[in-house]
Amino acid sequence: MSETADPPITFYRLQGCPYCERVTRLLNEYGLEYRSRFVEPMHSERNVVKRVAGVRTVPVVVDDNTGVTMAESANIVDYLESTYGEGERPDAAAAGAGGDD
Ligand SMILES: N[C@@H](CCC(=O)N[C@@H](CS)C(=O)NCC(=O)O)C(=O)O
């Protein structure tokens, strides 16, 4: 039998985009399955993401688990934390753990 079901989260992103990396990191931290859709580097040619989210910037996350479509990395990070996190941001936990300099 094949496992062909699409992951519930679709992540529109661009190679080398620091905002996207922030989201990637959190998705991975939370062990969430997602499908990456790499958008066109040319802003004007990003019609797919424009259609889905109303913007041409990435990152954009579409979460079929909750019916949420979201742009803006800070909002996405907040959303992932509040939806899938356990009350503590991995970044913040890491930053606060063990560093005394
Ligand atoms: N404030 C946005 C910035 C995202 C952003 O600037 N993404 C770049 C790629 S790294 C982009 O899509 N640029 C195209 C544009 O600004 O129209 C966020 O935090 O998500």
The ligand as a MOL file (V3000), in Angstrom:
LIG
                    3D

  0  0  0     0  0            999 V3000
M  V30 BEGIN CTAB
M  V30 COUNTS 20 19 0 0 0
M  V30 BEGIN ATOM
M  V30 1 N 7.4610 40.7930 6.6610 0
M  V30 2 C 7.5290 39.6050 5.8440 0
M  V30 3 C 8.6930 39.7280 4.9000 0
M  V30 4 C 8.7470 38.5450 3.9690 0
M  V30 5 C 9.6420 38.8520 2.7980 0
M  V30 6 O 10.1260 39.9890 2.5980 0
M  V30 7 N 9.8720 37.8090 2.0260 0
M  V30 8 C 10.6290 37.9930 0.8280 0
M  V30 9 C 11.4310 36.7440 0.4900 0
M  V30 10 S 12.7250 36.5450 1.7050 0
M  V30 11 C 9.6710 38.2550 -0.2980 0
M  V30 12 O 8.7360 37.5100 -0.5010 0
M  V30 13 N 9.9150 39.3500 -0.9850 0
M  V30 14 C 9.0770 39.7540 -2.0620 0
M  V30 15 C 8.4040 41.0450 -1.7290 0
M  V30 16 O 8.8020 41.7160 -0.7800 0
M  V30 17 O 7.4600 41.4020 -2.3940 0
M  V30 18 C 7.6300 38.3830 6.7380 0
M  V30 19 O 8.1650 38.5010 7.8560 0
M  V30 20 O 7.1600 37.3180 6.3520 0
M  V30 END ATOM
M  V30 BEGIN BOND
M  V30 1 1 1 2
M  V30 2 1 2 3
M  V30 3 1 2 18
M  V30 4 1 3 4
M  V30 5 1 4 5
M  V30 6 2 5 6
M  V30 7 1 5 7
M  V30 8 1 7 8
M  V30 9 1 8 9
M  V30 10 1 8 11
M  V30 11 1 9 10
M  V30 12 2 11 12
M  V30 13 1 11 13
M  V30 14 1 13 14
M  V30 15 1 14 15
M  V30 16 2 15 16
M  V30 17 1 15 17
M  V30 18 2 18 19
M  V30 19 1 18 20
M  V30 END BOND
M  V30 END CTAB
M  END
